[in-house]
Every structure is written in C-alpha cells, then in structure tokens.
C-alpha cells in the first residue's frame, strides 16, 4: 500500500532565519553595498540576493535570464527589434540603468545603449584597480565613444628632481616600460625609471598621479577591453595655468595612452578628437616621434578618418628668443602630426582656442616657418636649408578651420590642390593678413568654369543693435548700415513690410565699403561669409 505525499511547497522568496543569521545577512548586505558604491562604470551592483557569503553567484535561479511573461502582446512588442529600439532610445540614462535590473534579457538589450559612451577622469586608481578592470571587461565591448579626461592642476604639476645630498637638479630620461616587472626578488627586477637611485627619488618627490600615468601595462589592459571602440576623445584642459615648457603628469599619461591605443585590438577606431589639447601634447601623441614608438606605431593611427583638434593658442608676442623658438617648435610638431595622419583623413576640423593662430594647413607658407638665410652661410648650403614640406590630404572631403589668420594665396592654393577630393569647406572667423576673399576663392571660378558657385553661398551679416534706455527705439550702428535708417524712416502705415523688404532686396554691390574694412571677410569686421558648396569638381 502506497500513500501519496503532497508535493513540497515552492521555496519562499524571503527565508526566515534566526537572530544570528539575520545579523550575518545584514553584515553581508553592508559589505555588498560598500562594494557597489565603489563601482566605476555603472554596472549592475550586487545585492544580498545575488551573493553567498559575500561572493557573487551567477546561477539562473538567482538572476532571471529570460523575460517570463504570459502576455503575447508584450512578447511581440519586445521581440520586435524596431519597437524595442524605439523604447530604449526614449529612456533616460537613469531610467535605463534601473531598467537593466529587471531581468537578464532587459539588461543585455539595454547595456549597449547605456554604455555606448563613456567618460573617465583619470585618477590614481582609474586603470590600476583590479575591480574596475573586471567591471570594464563586462561592459567594454559596448563602448563606442571613450573620453579620456585629465585636466592640468596642482596634482599634475611635477617639480624638478633634486638630489637630497647635494641639492643639484637631476636629469630624468624617461623610457616607457610596456611589460610588467618579472616576479622574483627585488634585486632581480629591472627598475621602472632607469636606475634604482632615480626610482627612489621619483617615489619620494613625485605625486602618485605621476606613477599612475606611467603605468603603461594598466593602460594597455584597460584599452584592450574596448574592442568595438570607434571614437576616442582626449581632453586636457587647464594648460594655461600650468608652467609652460615643462612636462606634467598629463604628458606622461598621453604617452601611456598612445602606446595603449597602438597595442590594443582597436580595429574599429576611425575618429579622434582632441578637445582641448596643449601645443606640446601632440609630441607625446605622435606615433613616430613620441616616447616608446616602434616602426609599427603608425599602423593604428592610419585608421583615423575623422580628426578634430581644438588647440590652445601658441604665444608669439613674447620678445624672448627662447620663447619664440619654443613656439616655432610647437608649430613644427603640429605640422609633423598632421602630416602623419594626412593620408587617411576625410574630415578635418581645427580651431585655435584663444588668440588667432596661423593656418595649420599651410604652415609651409608661413613666414615664421621659413628658414633664415644666414649671411655667414656658404652659398652652396643655402639651397639645402628648406622649410617644412607642404601638406597634402589625398582623401579630404570636408574641412573646417576656425579662428585663424592667413593670406588669400594660402586659401587659393589649398582649394586648388584639393579640388579633386574636397566637397565642402568652411573658413569661420578667419582673418586675411594679405589679399581679399575674391582672390582667395578665385580657384572656384576656374574649376567650375564660371561664377555659378556664388549662387550657392550663404552670407551672414551680424548687425549690432543698441536699444536706447529712454525711448526704447532700436538704433542701428555702423557705417555700412545707413540704408537701414533710411528704410526704417520710410516705414509708415501699410508700407512697413514693403519698405524694409525693398532694402533687403538690394544687390550686394550697393553696400558701401570703407577703406578701414578692407581686411575683413566681406567688407567689414562685423560681416562674414559662410561658404558651403554641395558638390564641385
């Protein structure tokens, strides 16, 4: 005779424990909450329900792995790629982060959008902490845009290295170490900074941020997780407050960053933005002239098709010969950097931050870059001393230059040289040093065979207006706008719109030009021409 036993009840979601187990549960929750608060990249924090004795578990019984729903309408909606993507697109980042906590399927679908863009402000433990690298290994494949932010500040300042016994300044020659030191006794290891004496001085006198910036293996390990990275942004603001012509921890971090990009499997990288970058920073990002460069270093940077640079202005007003020589050296570094990346670029944006600077596209035509012919130089040697070689962007289609000063001949030569590839160009806030814009854009007429390109241009006029505090009537200021006052004077009754539109419809030749406005873009400092061409060959 057999007796049928009732089925065991399903396990409860919350188990009842004794007072001792509750205390251990509370302590575990406190430990996990502390660990979750230190997460860097926003991954799913661990909860007491997903930990056993403080250790994470990945069993399907604790983490739901599929959407278990009895609603066929919801399943049809969720399994439709277009509907699901539209829903995720309208979720805020905070809501998207909470949305991932529902179940594993929600998490896997929302993670690519949540971690598509990532910004890391470099600190001492950004890439050296194992927990952060482990977190990055779980979400690094989703990152498409990575921003490396490291501002100049008191922590990045590096004082001179002083010998404590003699008080003399010690010279430091840096050589990056890509491999981690071998395990074993300290006497068998290779010193990181050349010699044990120099390593002891740097540990005692330099801040921890410097040692984190020179940890090249940590950079390589972090960037090796970003296998689908397409856009890299480097931001190093605050260089105006840093000592000029002296290396800082930011420069050493740029060296480690460049080596990591060259050695990591970043086969999809195609865009690079330097917003902003100090003039000397390009030396440490140069794949051929930088520290730790190899013959294959330029291979990774040849993938860059879109380059955007916002660089701090290089001062030339100083009368010191040393300062002017260092400024010219920065221009040579900029020219060499653009030349290395010029073959693969299709889009180029460059802007000087601060005062206007020379055009980086034609530094070979700048007077300050041309070699000085010394009187004592032998006549046979004068022809061999040459300036920088001209740049040629074979695949360039879109170009934009802002806040620069150049000659009209430089613009004309650039347009003519790139006439077969260039589709659109923009000279924004560019001041002509010599010549006028008619001469600068003359190659367009020769290329097109006529002046029909002038019909597609967009002209923008900035009109300064000052409101009177007494009668609150607008007063138009400027010698070029006398016609405005006349048009406004004719406004009355039903002729208001007609009078103003008649003035606006006047041809451009009726605008009066004064001799003082000869150097501007379209006859005045307050007027500029924004030229966009749809297509021309």
C-alpha positions as CSV (number, residue, x, y, z in Angstrom):
1,X,0.0,0.0,0.0
2,X,1.4,3.3,-1.1
3,X,0.5,6.7,0.3
4,X,0.8,9.7,-1.9
5,X,2.7,12.5,-0.3
6,X,1.8,16.1,-1.1
7,X,4.3,18.0,-3.2
8,X,6.8,20.2,-1.3
9,X,5.9,23.8,-1.2
10,X,7.9,26.2,-3.5
11,X,10.8,27.9,-1.9
12,X,10.0,31.2,-0.4
13,X,11.5,34.4,-1.8
14,X,12.5,35.5,1.7
15,X,13.6,32.9,4.2
16,X,13.1,33.3,7.9
17,X,16.3,32.8,9.9
18,X,17.3,33.1,13.5
19,X,18.6,36.3,15.0
20,X,22.2,35.2,14.3
21,X,21.5,34.5,10.6
22,X,19.8,37.9,10.3
23,X,22.8,39.6,11.8
24,X,25.1,37.8,9.2
25,X,22.6,38.8,6.4
26,X,22.8,42.4,7.5
27,X,26.6,42.4,7.6
28,X,26.7,40.8,4.1
29,X,24.3,43.5,2.8
30,X,26.5,46.2,4.3
31,X,29.6,44.7,2.7
32,X,28.0,44.4,-0.7
33,X,26.6,47.9,-0.5
34,X,30.1,49.2,0.2
35,X,31.5,47.3,-2.8
36,X,28.7,48.5,-5.0
37,X,29.3,52.1,-4.1
38,X,32.9,51.8,-5.5
39,X,31.8,50.6,-8.9
40,X,33.2,52.9,-11.6
41,X,31.3,52.2,-14.9
42,X,27.7,51.8,-13.7
43,X,27.4,48.0,-13.9
44,X,24.7,46.1,-12.1
45,X,25.5,46.3,-8.3
46,X,25.5,43.1,-6.3
47,X,22.7,42.6,-3.8
48,X,22.4,40.1,-0.9
49,X,20.1,38.0,-3.1
50,X,22.9,37.5,-5.6
51,X,25.7,36.8,-3.1
52,X,26.5,33.9,-0.9
53,X,28.9,34.5,1.9
54,X,29.9,37.8,0.3
55,X,30.8,36.1,-3.0
56,X,28.9,36.7,-6.3
57,X,26.9,33.8,-7.8
58,X,25.8,33.6,-11.4
59,X,23.2,30.9,-11.2
60,X,20.0,31.2,-13.2
61,X,17.9,30.6,-10.1
62,X,19.1,33.9,-8.6
63,X,19.2,36.1,-11.8
64,X,16.3,35.8,-14.2
65,X,17.7,35.0,-17.6
66,X,14.6,35.4,-19.8
67,X,11.5,37.5,-20.0
68,X,8.9,35.3,-18.4
69,X,5.6,36.9,-19.4
70,X,2.2,35.4,-20.2
71,X,1.2,38.4,-22.3
72,X,1.6,37.6,-26.0
73,X,1.2,41.3,-26.9
74,X,4.2,42.3,-24.8
75,X,6.3,39.5,-26.1
76,X,5.5,40.5,-29.7
77,X,6.4,44.1,-28.8
78,X,9.6,43.2,-27.0
79,X,10.9,40.7,-29.6
80,X,10.4,43.2,-32.4
81,X,13.8,44.9,-32.9
82,X,12.3,48.2,-34.2
83,X,9.8,48.6,-31.3
84,X,12.3,47.6,-28.7
85,X,15.0,50.0,-30.0
86,X,12.5,52.9,-30.1
87,X,11.6,52.2,-26.5
88,X,15.2,52.1,-25.3
89,X,16.0,55.3,-27.3
90,X,13.5,57.3,-25.3
91,X,14.7,56.2,-21.9
92,X,16.8,58.5,-19.8
93,X,20.2,57.1,-18.6
94,X,19.0,56.9,-15.1
95,X,15.8,55.0,-16.1
96,X,17.9,52.8,-18.4
97,X,20.1,51.9,-15.6
98,X,17.1,50.8,-13.4
99,X,15.6,49.1,-16.4
100,X,18.6,46.7,-16.5
101,X,17.8,45.5,-13.0
102,X,14.5,43.8,-14.1
103,X,16.0,40.7,-15.7
104,X,18.9,39.4,-17.7
105,X,17.3,39.9,-21.1
106,X,16.4,43.5,-20.3
107,X,20.0,44.0,-19.1
108,X,21.6,42.6,-22.2
109,X,19.4,44.7,-24.5
110,X,19.8,47.9,-22.6
111,X,23.6,47.7,-21.9
112,X,24.7,48.6,-25.5
113,X,22.9,51.9,-25.3
114,X,23.7,52.7,-21.7
115,X,27.5,52.1,-22.1
116,X,27.8,53.4,-25.7
117,X,29.6,56.5,-24.5
118,X,31.9,56.5,-21.5
119,X,34.0,59.3,-19.8
120,X,36.8,58.6,-17.4
121,X,38.5,61.3,-15.5
122,X,41.9,59.9,-14.9
123,X,42.9,59.3,-11.2
124,X,45.5,57.2,-9.5
125,X,43.2,54.1,-9.4
126,X,41.3,54.6,-12.7
127,X,43.1,51.7,-14.5
128,X,45.2,50.1,-11.8
129,X,42.4,48.9,-9.5
130,X,41.5,45.2,-10.4
131,X,37.8,45.6,-9.6
132,X,37.5,48.4,-12.1
133,X,39.2,46.5,-14.8
134,X,37.0,43.5,-14.1
135,X,33.9,45.7,-14.4
136,X,35.3,47.2,-17.7
137,X,35.8,43.6,-19.0
138,X,32.0,43.1,-18.7
139,X,30.8,46.2,-20.4
140,X,33.9,47.3,-22.5
141,X,32.6,45.6,-25.7
142,X,29.6,48.1,-25.7
143,X,31.7,51.3,-25.6
144,X,31.8,53.1,-28.9
145,X,32.9,56.6,-27.7
146,X,35.5,56.8,-25.0
147,X,36.6,60.2,-23.5
148,X,39.8,60.4,-21.6
149,X,39.6,63.5,-19.4
150,X,42.7,64.6,-17.5
151,X,42.9,68.4,-16.6
152,X,46.0,70.2,-15.6
153,X,46.1,71.0,-12.0
154,X,48.2,71.1,-8.8
155,X,48.2,67.3,-8.7
156,X,49.7,67.0,-12.2
157,X,52.5,69.5,-11.6
158,X,56.0,67.9,-11.5
159,X,58.7,69.8,-9.6
160,X,62.4,69.5,-10.5
161,X,64.1,66.4,-9.2
162,X,66.6,67.5,-6.5
163,X,69.4,65.4,-5.1
164,X,68.8,65.4,-1.3
165,X,72.5,65.3,-0.5
166,X,74.0,67.9,-3.0
167,X,70.9,69.9,-3.8
168,X,71.6,69.7,-7.5
169,X,68.8,69.1,-10.1
170,X,68.8,65.6,-11.5
171,X,68.0,65.0,-15.2
172,X,65.3,62.4,-15.8
173,X,65.3,60.5,-19.1
174,X,62.0,58.6,-19.4
175,X,61.7,55.3,-21.2
176,X,58.2,53.6,-21.0
177,X,58.0,50.0,-19.8
178,X,55.3,48.2,-21.6
179,X,55.7,44.8,-19.8
180,X,55.0,44.3,-16.1
181,X,58.2,43.6,-14.0
182,X,59.0,40.0,-13.6
183,X,58.2,38.2,-10.4
184,X,61.1,37.5,-8.1
185,X,63.4,39.2,-5.6
186,X,63.7,43.0,-5.9
187,X,67.3,42.8,-6.9
188,X,66.4,40.7,-10.0
189,X,63.8,43.2,-11.3
190,X,64.5,45.9,-13.7
191,X,63.9,49.4,-12.3
192,X,61.0,51.2,-13.8
193,X,62.7,54.5,-14.2
194,X,66.1,53.5,-15.4
195,X,68.1,53.2,-12.1
196,X,67.3,52.4,-8.5
197,X,68.6,55.7,-7.4
198,X,66.3,57.6,-9.8
199,X,63.3,55.4,-8.9
200,X,63.8,56.1,-5.2
201,X,63.9,59.9,-5.9
202,X,60.8,59.8,-8.1
203,X,58.8,57.8,-5.5
204,X,59.7,60.3,-2.8
205,X,59.4,63.6,-4.7
206,X,56.7,63.0,-7.4
207,X,53.0,62.7,-6.7
208,X,51.1,59.3,-7.0
209,X,49.4,60.6,-10.1
210,X,52.7,60.5,-12.0
211,X,53.3,56.9,-11.1
212,X,49.7,56.0,-12.3
213,X,50.3,57.9,-15.5
214,X,53.5,55.9,-16.3
215,X,51.8,52.6,-15.6
216,X,51.7,51.6,-19.3
217,X,50.5,47.9,-18.7
218,X,47.4,49.2,-16.9
219,X,46.5,51.5,-19.8
220,X,47.0,48.6,-22.3
221,X,44.9,46.3,-20.2
222,X,42.0,48.8,-20.0
223,X,42.0,49.7,-23.7
224,X,42.2,46.0,-24.6
225,X,38.6,45.7,-23.3
226,X,37.3,48.4,-25.7
227,X,37.3,46.1,-28.7
228,X,34.5,48.0,-30.5
229,X,35.7,51.5,-29.9
230,X,35.2,53.8,-32.9
231,X,35.7,57.3,-31.4
232,X,38.4,58.4,-29.0
233,X,38.3,61.8,-27.3
234,X,41.2,63.2,-25.3
235,X,40.5,66.3,-23.1
236,X,43.3,68.1,-21.3
237,X,42.0,71.5,-20.2
238,X,43.7,74.0,-17.9
239,X,47.1,74.2,-19.6
240,X,47.1,78.0,-19.3
241,X,47.5,77.7,-15.6
242,X,50.3,75.1,-15.8
243,X,54.0,76.0,-16.1
244,X,54.9,76.4,-19.8
245,X,57.7,74.3,-21.4
246,X,57.7,71.8,-18.5
247,X,56.3,68.3,-18.5
248,X,53.5,67.4,-16.3
249,X,51.7,64.2,-15.3
250,X,49.3,64.8,-18.2
251,X,52.1,64.5,-20.7
252,X,53.2,61.1,-19.3
253,X,49.6,59.9,-19.4
254,X,49.4,60.9,-23.1
255,X,52.4,58.7,-23.7
256,X,50.8,55.7,-22.0
257,X,47.5,56.4,-23.8
258,X,49.2,56.4,-27.2
259,X,51.1,53.1,-26.5
260,X,47.8,51.5,-25.3
261,X,46.0,52.5,-28.5
262,X,48.7,51.1,-30.6
263,X,48.9,47.8,-28.8
264,X,45.2,47.2,-28.0
265,X,43.0,45.5,-30.6
266,X,41.1,48.6,-31.7
267,X,40.4,47.6,-35.3
268,X,37.2,49.8,-35.5
269,X,38.8,53.1,-34.3
270,X,38.2,55.7,-37.0
271,X,37.6,59.1,-35.2
272,X,39.9,61.1,-33.0
273,X,39.0,64.3,-31.1
274,X,41.5,66.4,-29.1
275,X,39.3,68.9,-27.2
276,X,41.3,70.7,-26.0
277,X,45.0,69.8,-26.3
278,X,48.0,71.9,-25.4
279,X,50.6,72.6,-28.1
280,X,53.2,70.2,-26.6
281,X,50.7,67.4,-26.2
282,X,50.9,66.4,-29.9
283,X,54.6,65.5,-29.3
284,X,53.5,62.7,-26.9
285,X,50.7,61.6,-29.2
286,X,52.9,61.4,-32.3
287,X,53.3,57.8,-33.3
288,X,56.8,58.2,-34.8
289,X,58.4,60.9,-32.7
290,X,56.9,60.0,-29.3
291,X,58.4,58.1,-26.5
292,X,58.3,54.3,-26.8
293,X,57.5,54.4,-30.6
294,X,58.1,51.4,-32.8
295,X,58.2,51.1,-36.6
296,X,54.6,49.7,-36.5
297,X,53.2,52.5,-34.3
298,X,51.7,54.5,-37.2
299,X,49.6,51.5,-38.3
300,X,46.9,52.1,-35.8
301,X,46.7,55.8,-36.4
302,X,46.3,55.3,-40.2
303,X,42.8,54.1,-39.4
304,X,41.8,57.7,-38.4
305,X,39.4,59.2,-41.0
306,X,37.9,62.0,-38.9
307,X,40.2,64.3,-36.9
308,X,39.0,67.2,-34.7
309,X,41.5,69.4,-32.9
310,X,40.9,72.4,-30.6
311,X,44.4,73.6,-29.6
312,X,45.4,76.4,-27.2
313,X,47.0,79.3,-28.9
314,X,50.7,79.5,-29.2
315,X,52.1,82.8,-28.0
316,X,54.3,84.8,-30.3
317,X,54.1,88.2,-28.7
318,X,57.0,87.5,-26.3
319,X,60.2,89.2,-27.1
320,X,62.3,86.4,-25.6
321,X,64.2,84.4,-28.2
322,X,63.8,81.2,-26.2
323,X,60.0,81.6,-26.0
324,X,59.7,82.3,-29.7
325,X,62.0,79.3,-30.6
326,X,59.8,77.0,-28.4
327,X,56.7,78.4,-30.1
328,X,58.1,77.6,-33.5
329,X,59.0,74.1,-32.3
330,X,55.3,73.6,-31.3
331,X,54.3,74.6,-34.8
332,X,56.7,72.1,-36.3
333,X,55.3,69.4,-34.0
334,X,51.7,70.3,-35.2
335,X,52.8,70.2,-38.9
336,X,54.5,66.8,-38.4
337,X,51.5,65.4,-36.6
338,X,49.0,66.4,-39.3
339,X,51.4,65.1,-42.0
340,X,51.4,61.6,-40.3
341,X,47.6,61.4,-40.3
342,X,47.0,63.2,-43.6
343,X,46.8,60.2,-45.9
344,X,43.6,58.7,-44.4
345,X,41.7,61.8,-43.3
346,X,38.3,62.5,-44.9
347,X,37.1,65.1,-42.3
348,X,39.2,67.7,-40.6
349,X,38.3,70.3,-38.1
350,X,40.8,72.7,-36.4
351,X,40.2,75.6,-34.1
352,X,42.6,77.8,-32.2
353,X,41.5,78.4,-28.6
354,X,42.1,81.9,-27.5
355,X,44.0,84.3,-29.9
356,X,44.1,83.7,-33.6
357,X,46.9,81.5,-34.9
358,X,48.4,80.6,-38.2
359,X,46.7,78.1,-40.5
360,X,47.9,74.6,-39.7
361,X,47.0,73.5,-43.3
362,X,49.7,75.7,-44.9
363,X,52.5,76.1,-42.3
364,X,55.0,75.7,-45.1
365,X,53.9,79.1,-46.4
366,X,54.1,80.9,-43.0
367,X,56.9,83.5,-42.9
368,X,57.9,82.4,-39.4
369,X,58.5,78.8,-40.5
370,X,60.7,79.6,-43.5
371,X,64.4,79.1,-42.8
372,X,66.5,82.2,-42.2
373,X,69.4,82.6,-44.6
374,X,72.5,83.4,-42.6
375,X,74.9,85.8,-44.1
376,X,77.8,83.7,-42.9
377,X,76.3,80.6,-44.6
378,X,78.2,79.3,-47.6
379,X,76.2,79.9,-50.9
380,X,76.2,76.2,-51.7
381,X,74.5,75.4,-48.4
382,X,71.7,78.0,-48.7
383,X,69.6,75.9,-51.1
384,X,69.7,72.8,-48.9
385,X,68.1,74.5,-45.9
386,X,64.4,74.3,-46.5
387,X,61.2,74.8,-44.5
388,X,58.5,72.2,-43.8
389,X,57.1,70.2,-46.7
390,X,53.6,71.1,-47.8
391,X,50.7,69.1,-46.6
392,X,48.6,67.0,-49.0
393,X,45.3,65.4,-47.9
394,X,44.6,62.9,-50.6
395,X,41.2,61.8,-49.4
396,X,39.9,65.0,-47.6
397,X,36.3,65.8,-48.4
398,X,35.2,68.1,-45.5
399,X,37.3,70.7,-43.9
400,X,36.6,73.4,-41.3
401,X,39.1,76.0,-40.0
402,X,38.2,78.5,-37.2
403,X,39.9,81.4,-35.5
404,X,42.9,81.7,-37.7
405,X,44.8,84.3,-39.7
406,X,46.3,83.6,-43.2
407,X,46.9,85.0,-46.6
408,X,44.5,84.8,-49.6
409,X,47.2,82.9,-51.5
410,X,47.2,80.2,-48.9
411,X,43.5,79.6,-49.2
412,X,43.6,79.7,-53.0
413,X,46.5,77.1,-53.1
414,X,44.7,74.8,-50.7
415,X,41.5,74.8,-52.7
416,X,43.3,74.3,-56.0
417,X,45.5,71.5,-54.6
418,X,42.5,69.6,-53.1
419,X,40.0,70.3,-55.9
420,X,39.5,66.7,-56.9
421,X,38.5,65.4,-53.4
422,X,37.2,68.4,-51.4
423,X,33.4,68.7,-51.3
424,X,32.8,71.2,-48.6
425,X,35.0,73.7,-46.7
426,X,34.3,76.4,-44.2
427,X,36.6,79.2,-43.1
428,X,34.9,80.5,-39.9
429,X,36.2,83.6,-38.2
430,X,39.3,83.6,-40.4
431,X,41.1,87.0,-40.9
432,X,43.0,87.7,-44.0
433,X,46.5,89.0,-43.5
434,X,47.1,89.9,-47.1
435,X,44.7,89.9,-50.1
436,X,41.0,89.7,-50.2
437,X,38.4,87.0,-50.4
438,X,37.7,87.4,-54.1
439,X,41.3,86.4,-54.8
440,X,41.1,83.6,-52.1
441,X,38.1,82.0,-53.8
442,X,39.2,82.6,-57.3
443,X,40.1,78.9,-57.9
444,X,36.4,78.0,-57.6
445,X,35.7,80.1,-60.8
446,X,38.5,78.4,-62.7
447,X,37.4,74.9,-61.5
448,X,33.7,75.4,-62.3
449,X,34.3,77.4,-65.5
450,X,32.0,80.2,-64.3
451,X,31.0,82.0,-61.2
452,X,27.8,79.9,-60.6
453,X,29.2,78.8,-57.3
454,X,28.4,82.2,-55.9
455,X,24.7,81.5,-56.1
456,X,25.1,78.6,-53.6
457,X,26.9,80.6,-51.0
458,X,25.3,81.7,-47.7
459,X,26.2,85.2,-46.5
460,X,25.6,86.0,-42.8
461,X,25.7,89.6,-41.6
462,X,25.9,90.4,-37.9
463,X,24.1,93.7,-37.3
464,X,24.9,95.4,-33.9
465,X,21.7,96.9,-32.4
466,X,21.6,99.1,-29.2
467,X,18.3,99.9,-27.5
468,X,18.0,103.4,-26.1
469,X,17.2,103.4,-22.4
470,X,15.0,106.5,-22.9
471,X,12.6,105.8,-25.8
472,X,13.5,102.2,-26.3
473,X,13.8,102.6,-30.0
474,X,16.3,100.4,-31.9
475,X,19.3,102.3,-33.2
476,X,21.3,100.6,-35.9
477,X,25.1,101.4,-35.6
478,X,27.7,101.1,-38.3
479,X,28.8,103.0,-41.4
480,X,27.6,100.1,-43.7
481,X,24.0,100.3,-42.5
482,X,22.9,103.8,-43.4
483,X,20.4,102.3,-45.7
484,X,18.7,100.7,-42.8
485,X,17.9,104.0,-41.2
486,X,16.5,105.3,-44.5
487,X,14.4,102.2,-44.9
488,X,13.0,102.4,-41.3
489,X,12.3,106.1,-41.9
490,X,10.1,105.2,-44.8
491,X,8.1,102.7,-42.7
492,X,4.6,104.0,-42.1
493,X,1.0,102.9,-42.5
494,X,0.8,100.0,-44.9
495,X,4.3,100.5,-46.3
496,X,6.1,98.9,-43.3
497,X,6.9,95.5,-44.8
498,X,7.4,96.8,-48.3
499,X,10.0,99.4,-47.4
500,X,12.1,97.0,-45.3
501,X,11.9,94.2,-47.9
502,X,12.9,96.7,-50.6
503,X,16.1,97.5,-48.7
504,X,16.8,93.8,-48.1
505,X,16.4,93.0,-51.7
506,X,19.1,95.5,-52.8
507,X,22.0,93.9,-54.6
508,X,25.2,93.4,-52.7
509,X,27.0,96.0,-54.9
510,X,25.0,98.8,-53.3
511,X,26.7,98.3,-49.9
512,X,29.3,100.9,-49.3
513,X,32.8,99.8,-48.4
514,X,35.2,101.9,-46.4
515,X,39.0,101.6,-46.6
516,X,39.2,100.6,-43.0
517,X,37.2,97.4,-43.7
518,X,39.5,96.1,-46.4
519,X,40.9,93.3,-44.3
520,X,37.6,91.8,-43.3
521,X,35.8,88.9,-44.9
522,X,33.1,90.8,-46.8
523,X,33.9,94.4,-46.3
524,X,33.6,94.8,-42.5
525,X,34.7,93.4,-39.2
526,X,31.1,92.6,-38.3
527,X,30.3,90.7,-41.6
528,X,31.5,87.2,-42.6
529,X,30.8,84.8,-45.4
530,X,29.8,81.2,-44.7
531,X,30.6,79.3,-47.9
532,X,29.1,75.8,-48.4
533,X,29.3,74.0,-51.7
534,X,27.1,71.0,-52.4
535,X,29.4,69.4,-55.0
536,X,32.0,70.7,-57.4
537,X,35.0,69.1,-59.2
